[in-house]
Amino acid sequence: METPIVDFVKGYNKNDMTRFHMPGHKGHVFFGCEPFDITEIKGADVLRGGDGIIHDSQKNAAVLFGSGASFYSTEGSTLCIKAMLAILKIAHGACADGVRPYLLAARNVHRSMMDACALLDLDLCFLQSQAGTNICSSLVCAETLEETLCSCNTLPLGVYVTSPDYLGQMADLATLSRVARKWGVPLLVDNAHGAYLHFLEQKLHPMDFGAAMCCDSAHKTLPVLTGAAYLHIHKDYLAQFAPYAEQALSLFSSTSPSYLLLQSLDLCNVYLAGEYQEKLKELTKIVQDLKEELRRRGICVRDSEPLKIVIDTAENGYSGVEIAEEMREYGIECEYADRQYVVLMVSAENEQRDWDRLFCWAENTRMVHLKKEALLVSMVWNEKTEQVVSVREAVLAKSEWVPARESIGRVCAAGTISCPPAIPIAVSGERITEEMAELFLQFGMEQICVIKE
């Protein structure tokens, strides 16, 4: 596996050229990475619409992930999500008079998807989940998708799901994909947390299950720099969507891509083609054994994707925020904590010291030694919400900030979102309910942006 981007930058540094080009540091060391931080100079290709070293590196990534085409993002999955929706809209073309383009989606969408709907003027219709909707999880079954599509007067531009989600829950993408294909509707997947899934012994990546497009945040589970991501298009949808990919990515991305991130993605190709699959095989066994050991000690660990450890602290009588603070005393920083859960994200770069610290915490945690009655935690709200105006109208409307409890009955303007998990409690344009207001407060959001009356 070649590394064309890395090789070019190393060669450029070796030639010791005078840099009468951006960036302004001119390769002089301030942090340490500056000599490798270049711009789109001669020979360095361009990120959007290039045919040189970046193009070659992206082709390598497509081979590794088994996609029809893969495109790099230096602005995370946020850019890829916006691009996926733009590709859909461009490929679909103009709608009939009076018919507004819309998407069917599971409720737990990331805020970047809401932003894309505002920018592209797309409506949303949320699918009923299999169980009560948690802000982080909203699993949709194939039967629900089939029934919903059957009842549609006009088919959606696409079906959109998040899998894996922040709590490690995974949708049944194989059956969802089959239903979507039957109706001629593309399945889009926010796979930001699952870039590694194609490299398991049993491949679980959206491209392996027939999704039309998906995004992967490479930086979440692979050894690359923050902000590096992939947009993948399935080989069966290549002719339909690939011609618009560069156009859609350019619509939302900066014209100054980070070559540090591009080199990180380029070098990751070598890693994925080499030792990674064996390391991942060993890691998944370690994590599974660790989950079982935590359960044996009386700690409630929920079933989840292979590289997440989801601890339901409320079952042991404690809030996740409280236990996350306890973990810091043992040198452990979690990915996410709320009133009910602590979520640990694992990668092949974790080492024995990390497992030792986790075991030390497990031996001493108050969750076991001072176990209390389970907390009654409600992070579920009624899925039957009222969309008063479109997402775009709401985001661009005159607005004001009001206390959370005073927002009940008002229409949500710009999304008020806790990050993580960056999932809207109220979607822009929805009427805010009492349940939503309670969730705002649970996530520490005391002021809410609503449309001025």
C-alpha positions as CSV (number, residue, x, y, z in Angstrom):
1,M,0.0,0.0,0.0
2,E,1.5,3.3,-1.1
3,T,1.3,6.6,0.7
4,P,1.4,9.2,-2.1
5,I,0.5,12.2,0.0
6,V,3.0,11.5,2.8
7,D,5.7,10.8,0.3
8,F,5.1,14.1,-1.5
9,V,5.3,16.2,1.6
10,K,8.4,14.4,2.9
11,G,10.0,15.1,-0.5
12,Y,9.0,18.7,-0.4
13,N,10.5,19.2,3.0
14,K,13.7,17.4,1.9
15,N,14.1,19.8,-1.1
16,D,14.1,22.7,1.4
17,M,12.2,25.1,-0.9
18,T,11.7,28.7,0.0
19,R,8.0,28.9,0.9
20,F,6.5,32.0,-0.7
21,H,3.1,30.4,-0.2
22,M,0.6,29.7,2.7
23,P,0.7,28.9,5.6
24,G,2.4,31.8,7.3
25,H,4.6,29.8,9.5
26,K,6.7,28.9,6.4
27,G,7.6,25.5,7.8
28,H,9.3,26.9,10.9
29,V,8.7,24.9,14.1
30,F,6.4,26.4,16.7
31,F,4.4,23.3,17.7
32,G,6.4,20.7,15.8
33,C,4.1,19.8,12.9
34,E,4.7,22.9,10.8
35,P,7.2,21.5,8.3
36,F,4.5,19.0,7.2
37,D,1.7,21.6,7.1
38,I,1.5,22.7,3.5
39,T,-1.2,24.0,1.1
40,E,-2.3,23.0,-2.4
41,I,1.0,23.8,-4.2
42,K,2.2,22.3,-7.5
43,G,2.3,18.5,-7.2
44,A,0.3,18.4,-4.0
45,D,-3.0,17.9,-5.9
46,V,-6.3,19.5,-4.7
47,L,-8.7,17.9,-2.4
48,R,-11.8,18.6,-4.4
49,G,-11.7,17.3,-8.0
50,G,-8.0,16.4,-8.0
51,D,-6.4,13.7,-10.2
52,G,-3.0,13.4,-8.4
53,I,-1.7,12.1,-5.1
54,I,-5.0,12.8,-3.2
55,H,-7.0,11.0,-5.8
56,D,-4.6,8.0,-5.7
57,S,-4.8,7.9,-1.9
58,Q,-8.6,8.0,-1.9
59,K,-8.6,5.1,-4.4
60,N,-6.5,3.1,-1.9
61,A,-9.1,3.8,0.8
62,A,-11.9,2.7,-1.4
63,V,-10.2,-0.7,-2.0
64,L,-9.6,-1.1,1.7
65,F,-13.2,-0.3,2.7
66,G,-14.7,-2.2,-0.3
67,S,-16.6,0.8,-1.5
68,G,-17.3,2.0,-5.0
69,A,-15.6,5.3,-4.2
70,S,-14.3,6.9,-1.0
71,F,-13.7,10.6,-0.5
72,Y,-11.6,12.3,2.2
73,S,-12.9,15.0,4.6
74,T,-10.7,17.2,6.7
75,E,-13.8,18.6,8.4
76,G,-15.1,15.5,10.0
77,S,-18.3,13.5,9.3
78,T,-20.1,16.8,9.7
79,L,-19.0,17.7,6.1
80,C,-19.8,14.2,4.9
81,I,-23.3,14.2,6.2
82,K,-24.1,17.6,4.5
83,A,-22.5,16.3,1.3
84,M,-24.6,13.0,1.4
85,L,-27.8,15.0,1.6
86,A,-26.7,17.4,-1.1
87,I,-25.8,14.4,-3.4
88,L,-29.3,13.0,-2.8
89,K,-31.0,16.3,-3.7
90,I,-28.9,16.9,-6.8
91,A,-29.3,13.4,-8.1
92,H,-33.1,13.4,-7.5
93,G,-33.6,16.7,-9.4
94,A,-36.5,19.0,-9.1
95,C,-39.6,17.8,-7.3
96,A,-43.1,18.1,-8.7
97,D,-45.0,21.3,-8.0
98,G,-46.2,21.4,-4.5
99,V,-44.2,18.4,-3.3
100,R,-41.4,19.2,-0.9
101,P,-38.3,16.9,-0.7
102,Y,-38.0,15.0,2.5
103,L,-36.1,12.3,4.3
104,L,-37.3,9.4,6.5
105,A,-35.0,9.3,9.5
106,A,-34.5,7.7,12.9
107,R,-35.0,10.4,15.6
108,N,-31.4,10.4,17.0
109,V,-29.8,12.3,14.2
110,H,-26.7,14.4,14.7
111,R,-27.0,18.2,14.6
112,S,-25.0,18.3,11.4
113,M,-27.9,16.5,9.7
114,M,-30.3,19.2,11.0
115,D,-27.9,21.9,9.6
116,A,-27.9,20.1,6.2
117,C,-31.7,20.1,6.2
118,A,-31.8,23.8,6.9
119,L,-29.2,24.6,4.2
120,L,-30.8,22.4,1.6
121,D,-34.4,23.0,2.6
122,L,-35.2,19.4,3.2
123,D,-38.1,18.2,5.4
124,L,-37.9,15.4,7.9
125,C,-40.3,12.6,8.7
126,F,-39.2,10.6,11.7
127,L,-39.6,6.8,11.8
128,Q,-41.1,5.1,14.9
129,S,-38.5,3.3,16.9
130,Q,-38.7,-0.2,18.2
131,A,-38.8,1.0,21.8
132,G,-39.2,4.3,23.6
133,T,-36.9,6.9,22.0
134,N,-33.8,7.8,24.0
135,I,-32.1,10.9,22.9
136,C,-29.0,8.8,21.9
137,S,-30.7,5.7,20.6
138,S,-33.6,5.2,18.2
139,L,-33.5,1.8,16.5
140,V,-35.9,1.3,13.6
141,C,-36.9,-2.2,12.4
142,A,-37.4,-3.2,8.8
143,E,-41.1,-3.8,9.3
144,T,-41.7,-0.2,10.4
145,L,-39.7,1.0,7.4
146,E,-41.8,-1.2,5.1
147,E,-45.1,0.0,6.5
148,T,-44.0,3.6,6.4
149,L,-42.8,3.5,2.8
150,C,-46.0,1.7,1.8
151,S,-48.1,4.5,3.3
152,C,-46.2,7.3,1.6
153,N,-48.0,9.3,-1.0
154,T,-44.6,10.5,-2.3
155,L,-41.4,8.5,-1.6
156,P,-38.6,10.2,0.4
157,L,-35.3,11.1,-1.2
158,G,-33.7,8.6,1.2
159,V,-33.8,6.8,4.5
160,Y,-31.3,8.0,7.1
161,V,-30.2,6.1,10.2
162,T,-27.4,6.5,12.8
163,S,-25.5,3.2,13.4
164,P,-23.7,2.7,15.7
165,D,-25.1,5.4,18.0
166,Y,-23.6,7.1,21.0
167,L,-24.7,4.2,23.2
168,G,-23.3,1.6,20.9
169,Q,-26.6,0.4,19.5
170,M,-26.5,-0.9,16.0
171,A,-29.3,-1.0,13.5
172,D,-30.1,-4.1,11.4
173,L,-28.6,-2.5,8.3
174,A,-28.9,-5.7,6.2
175,T,-32.7,-5.8,6.5
176,L,-33.2,-2.0,6.3
177,S,-31.1,-2.0,3.1
178,R,-33.1,-4.7,1.5
179,V,-36.4,-2.9,2.2
180,A,-35.0,0.4,1.0
181,R,-33.7,-1.2,-2.2
182,K,-37.0,-2.9,-2.8
183,W,-38.7,0.6,-2.8
184,G,-35.9,2.2,-4.8
185,V,-35.0,4.5,-2.0
186,P,-31.3,4.8,-1.0
187,L,-30.2,4.1,2.6
188,L,-27.8,6.6,4.2
189,V,-25.9,5.8,7.3
190,D,-24.2,8.0,9.8
191,N,-21.5,5.6,10.7
192,A,-19.3,8.2,12.4
193,H,-18.5,5.8,15.3
194,G,-17.9,2.7,13.2
195,A,-15.0,3.3,10.8
196,Y,-13.4,0.1,12.1
197,L,-16.4,-2.2,11.4
198,H,-15.2,-3.3,8.0
199,F,-12.1,-4.8,9.5
200,L,-13.7,-7.1,12.0
201,E,-13.7,-10.9,11.3
202,Q,-17.4,-10.6,10.7
203,K,-17.7,-7.4,8.7
204,L,-20.3,-5.0,10.0
205,H,-19.7,-1.8,8.0
206,P,-22.6,-0.1,6.2
207,M,-20.9,-0.8,2.8
208,D,-20.9,-4.5,3.7
209,F,-24.7,-4.3,4.2
210,G,-25.6,-2.5,1.0
211,A,-26.1,1.1,2.3
212,A,-26.0,3.6,-0.6
213,M,-23.8,6.1,1.2
214,C,-22.2,6.5,4.7
215,C,-19.8,8.7,6.6
216,D,-17.0,7.4,8.8
217,S,-15.3,9.6,11.4
218,A,-11.8,8.1,11.0
219,H,-10.6,9.9,14.0
220,K,-13.1,8.4,16.4
221,T,-11.7,4.8,16.3
222,L,-8.7,4.8,13.9
223,P,-5.2,6.3,14.6
224,V,-5.7,9.5,12.6
225,L,-5.9,13.2,13.6
226,T,-9.2,14.8,14.8
227,G,-11.3,16.0,11.9
228,A,-10.3,13.3,9.4
229,A,-13.3,11.4,7.9
230,Y,-14.5,9.4,4.9
231,L,-17.5,9.6,2.7
232,H,-18.2,6.2,1.1
233,I,-20.4,5.5,-1.9
234,H,-21.5,1.9,-2.5
235,K,-20.4,0.3,-5.8
236,D,-24.1,-0.3,-6.8
237,Y,-24.8,3.5,-6.5
238,L,-21.6,4.7,-8.1
239,A,-23.2,5.8,-11.4
240,Q,-26.1,7.4,-9.5
241,F,-24.2,9.4,-6.9
242,A,-20.5,9.6,-7.5
243,P,-20.7,12.3,-10.3
244,Y,-22.1,14.7,-7.7
245,A,-19.8,13.9,-4.8
246,E,-17.0,16.5,-5.4
247,Q,-19.7,19.1,-6.2
248,A,-21.5,18.4,-2.9
249,L,-18.4,18.3,-0.8
250,S,-17.2,21.6,-2.3
251,L,-20.5,23.2,-1.5
252,F,-19.9,23.0,2.3
253,S,-16.1,22.6,2.7
254,S,-13.2,25.0,3.2
255,T,-11.0,25.8,0.3
256,S,-8.0,25.3,2.6
257,P,-7.9,21.6,3.5
258,S,-5.5,20.5,6.2
259,Y,-2.6,18.5,4.7
260,L,-1.8,17.2,8.2
261,L,-5.2,15.4,8.2
262,L,-4.7,14.2,4.6
263,Q,-1.4,12.7,5.5
264,S,-2.9,11.1,8.5
265,L,-5.6,9.5,6.4
266,D,-3.0,8.5,3.8
267,L,-0.8,6.8,6.4
268,C,-3.8,5.1,7.9
269,N,-4.2,3.2,4.6
270,V,-0.9,1.4,5.3
271,Y,-2.0,0.6,8.8
272,L,-5.4,-0.8,7.7
273,A,-3.8,-2.9,5.0
274,G,-1.2,-4.3,7.4
275,E,-1.4,-5.2,11.1
276,Y,-4.8,-3.6,12.0
277,Q,-7.1,-6.6,11.4
278,E,-5.1,-8.8,13.7
279,K,-4.8,-6.1,16.4
280,L,-8.6,-5.6,16.1
281,K,-9.2,-9.3,16.5
282,E,-7.2,-9.3,19.7
283,L,-8.8,-6.1,21.0
284,T,-12.4,-7.3,20.5
285,K,-11.6,-10.3,22.6
286,I,-10.1,-8.2,25.4
287,V,-13.0,-5.8,25.4
288,Q,-15.6,-8.6,25.5
289,D,-13.8,-10.3,28.4
290,L,-13.5,-7.0,30.2
291,K,-17.3,-6.4,29.8
292,E,-18.0,-9.8,31.3
293,E,-15.6,-9.1,34.2
294,L,-17.3,-5.8,35.0
295,R,-20.7,-7.6,35.0
296,R,-19.3,-10.3,37.3
297,R,-18.3,-7.6,39.7
298,G,-21.9,-6.3,39.8
299,I,-21.5,-3.4,37.3
300,C,-24.3,-3.1,34.8
301,V,-22.8,-3.1,31.3
302,R,-25.2,-2.9,28.4
303,D,-24.8,-4.8,25.1
304,S,-23.2,-2.6,22.5
305,E,-20.9,-2.5,19.5
306,P,-17.5,-4.2,20.0
307,L,-15.5,-1.0,20.7
308,K,-17.8,0.7,23.3
309,I,-18.2,-0.1,26.9
310,V,-21.6,1.3,28.0
311,I,-22.0,1.3,31.8
312,D,-25.6,1.9,33.1
313,T,-24.7,3.6,36.3
314,A,-28.3,4.3,37.2
315,E,-28.9,0.6,37.7
316,N,-26.3,0.8,40.6
317,G,-27.9,3.9,42.0
318,Y,-25.5,6.6,40.6
319,S,-25.6,9.1,37.8
320,G,-23.1,8.7,35.0
321,V,-21.7,12.2,35.6
322,E,-20.9,11.2,39.2
323,I,-19.2,8.0,38.1
324,A,-17.3,9.8,35.4
325,E,-15.8,12.0,38.1
326,E,-14.9,9.0,40.2
327,M,-13.1,7.5,37.2
328,R,-11.0,10.6,36.8
329,E,-9.6,9.8,40.3
330,Y,-8.1,6.7,38.6
331,G,-6.7,8.5,35.6
332,I,-9.6,7.6,33.3
333,E,-11.4,10.1,31.1
334,C,-14.6,8.8,29.5
335,E,-16.1,9.7,26.1
336,Y,-19.6,10.5,27.4
337,A,-21.6,10.7,30.6
338,D,-25.1,11.7,31.4
339,R,-27.7,11.0,34.1
340,Q,-27.8,7.3,33.2
341,Y,-24.7,6.2,31.4
342,V,-20.9,6.4,31.2
343,V,-19.6,5.5,27.7
344,L,-16.0,4.4,27.1
345,M,-14.7,4.3,23.5
346,V,-11.8,1.9,22.9
347,S,-9.3,1.6,20.0
348,A,-6.4,-0.7,19.1
349,E,-4.1,2.0,20.5
350,N,-5.3,1.5,24.1
351,E,-2.6,-0.3,26.1
352,Q,-2.2,-2.5,29.1
353,R,-1.9,0.5,31.4
354,D,-5.4,1.5,30.4
355,W,-6.9,-1.9,31.2
356,D,-5.1,-1.9,34.5
357,R,-6.6,1.5,35.5
358,L,-10.0,0.3,34.5
359,F,-9.7,-2.9,36.6
360,C,-8.4,-0.8,39.5
361,W,-11.5,1.5,39.3
362,A,-13.8,-1.6,39.0
363,E,-12.3,-3.0,42.2
364,N,-12.9,0.1,44.2
365,T,-15.9,1.9,42.7
366,R,-18.7,2.9,45.0
367,M,-21.1,1.4,42.4
368,V,-20.2,-2.0,43.9
369,H,-19.1,-1.2,47.5
370,L,-21.9,1.4,48.2
371,K,-24.5,0.1,45.8
372,K,-27.9,1.9,46.1
373,E,-31.4,1.5,44.8
374,A,-31.6,2.0,41.0
375,L,-32.2,5.6,39.9
376,L,-35.4,6.2,38.0
377,V,-34.1,8.1,35.0
378,S,-36.4,9.1,32.1
379,M,-34.6,10.2,28.9
380,V,-37.4,9.2,26.7
381,W,-40.0,11.5,25.1
382,N,-43.1,11.1,22.9
383,E,-42.2,10.7,19.3
384,K,-45.4,12.3,18.1
385,T,-44.2,15.8,17.8
386,E,-45.6,18.8,15.9
387,Q,-43.6,20.3,13.1
388,V,-44.9,23.8,12.8
389,V,-42.6,25.3,10.2
390,S,-39.8,23.8,8.1
391,V,-36.3,23.3,9.5
392,R,-35.0,26.0,7.2
393,E,-37.8,28.5,8.1
394,A,-37.1,28.0,11.8
395,V,-33.3,28.3,11.6
396,L,-33.6,31.6,9.6
397,A,-36.5,33.1,11.6
398,K,-36.1,35.9,14.1
399,S,-35.5,34.3,17.4
400,E,-35.0,34.9,21.1
401,W,-33.7,33.0,24.1
402,V,-36.1,32.0,26.9
403,P,-35.7,29.9,30.1
404,A,-36.3,26.2,29.3
405,R,-39.6,25.9,31.2
406,E,-40.9,29.0,29.4
407,S,-40.1,27.4,26.0
408,I,-43.0,24.9,26.4
409,G,-45.5,25.5,23.6
410,R,-43.0,27.7,21.7
411,V,-41.4,26.8,18.3
412,C,-37.8,25.8,18.4
413,A,-35.6,28.0,16.3
414,A,-31.9,27.2,16.1
415,G,-31.1,23.9,17.7
416,T,-30.1,24.1,21.4
417,I,-27.8,21.1,21.7
418,S,-25.5,19.5,24.2
419,C,-22.3,18.2,22.7
420,P,-21.7,15.4,23.2
421,P,-24.0,13.8,22.1
422,A,-24.9,16.7,19.7
423,I,-28.4,15.2,19.1
424,P,-31.3,17.7,18.9
425,I,-33.9,17.3,21.7
426,A,-36.2,19.5,19.7
427,V,-35.7,19.8,16.0
428,S,-35.8,23.3,14.5
429,G,-39.4,24.1,13.6
430,E,-41.0,21.7,16.2
431,R,-43.3,22.8,19.0
432,I,-41.5,22.3,22.3
433,T,-43.3,20.0,24.7
434,E,-43.0,19.6,28.5
435,E,-41.0,16.4,28.0
436,M,-38.5,18.3,25.8
437,A,-38.1,21.0,28.4
438,E,-37.3,18.5,31.1
439,L,-34.7,16.9,28.8
440,F,-33.2,20.4,28.1
441,L,-32.7,20.8,31.9
442,Q,-31.3,17.3,32.3
443,F,-28.6,18.2,29.8
444,G,-27.8,21.5,31.4
445,M,-29.5,23.7,28.8
446,E,-31.3,26.4,30.7
447,Q,-31.9,28.9,27.9
448,I,-33.6,27.8,24.7
449,C,-33.7,29.5,21.3
450,V,-37.3,29.9,20.1
451,I,-39.0,31.8,17.2
452,K,-40.2,35.2,18.2
453,E,-43.9,35.5,18.4
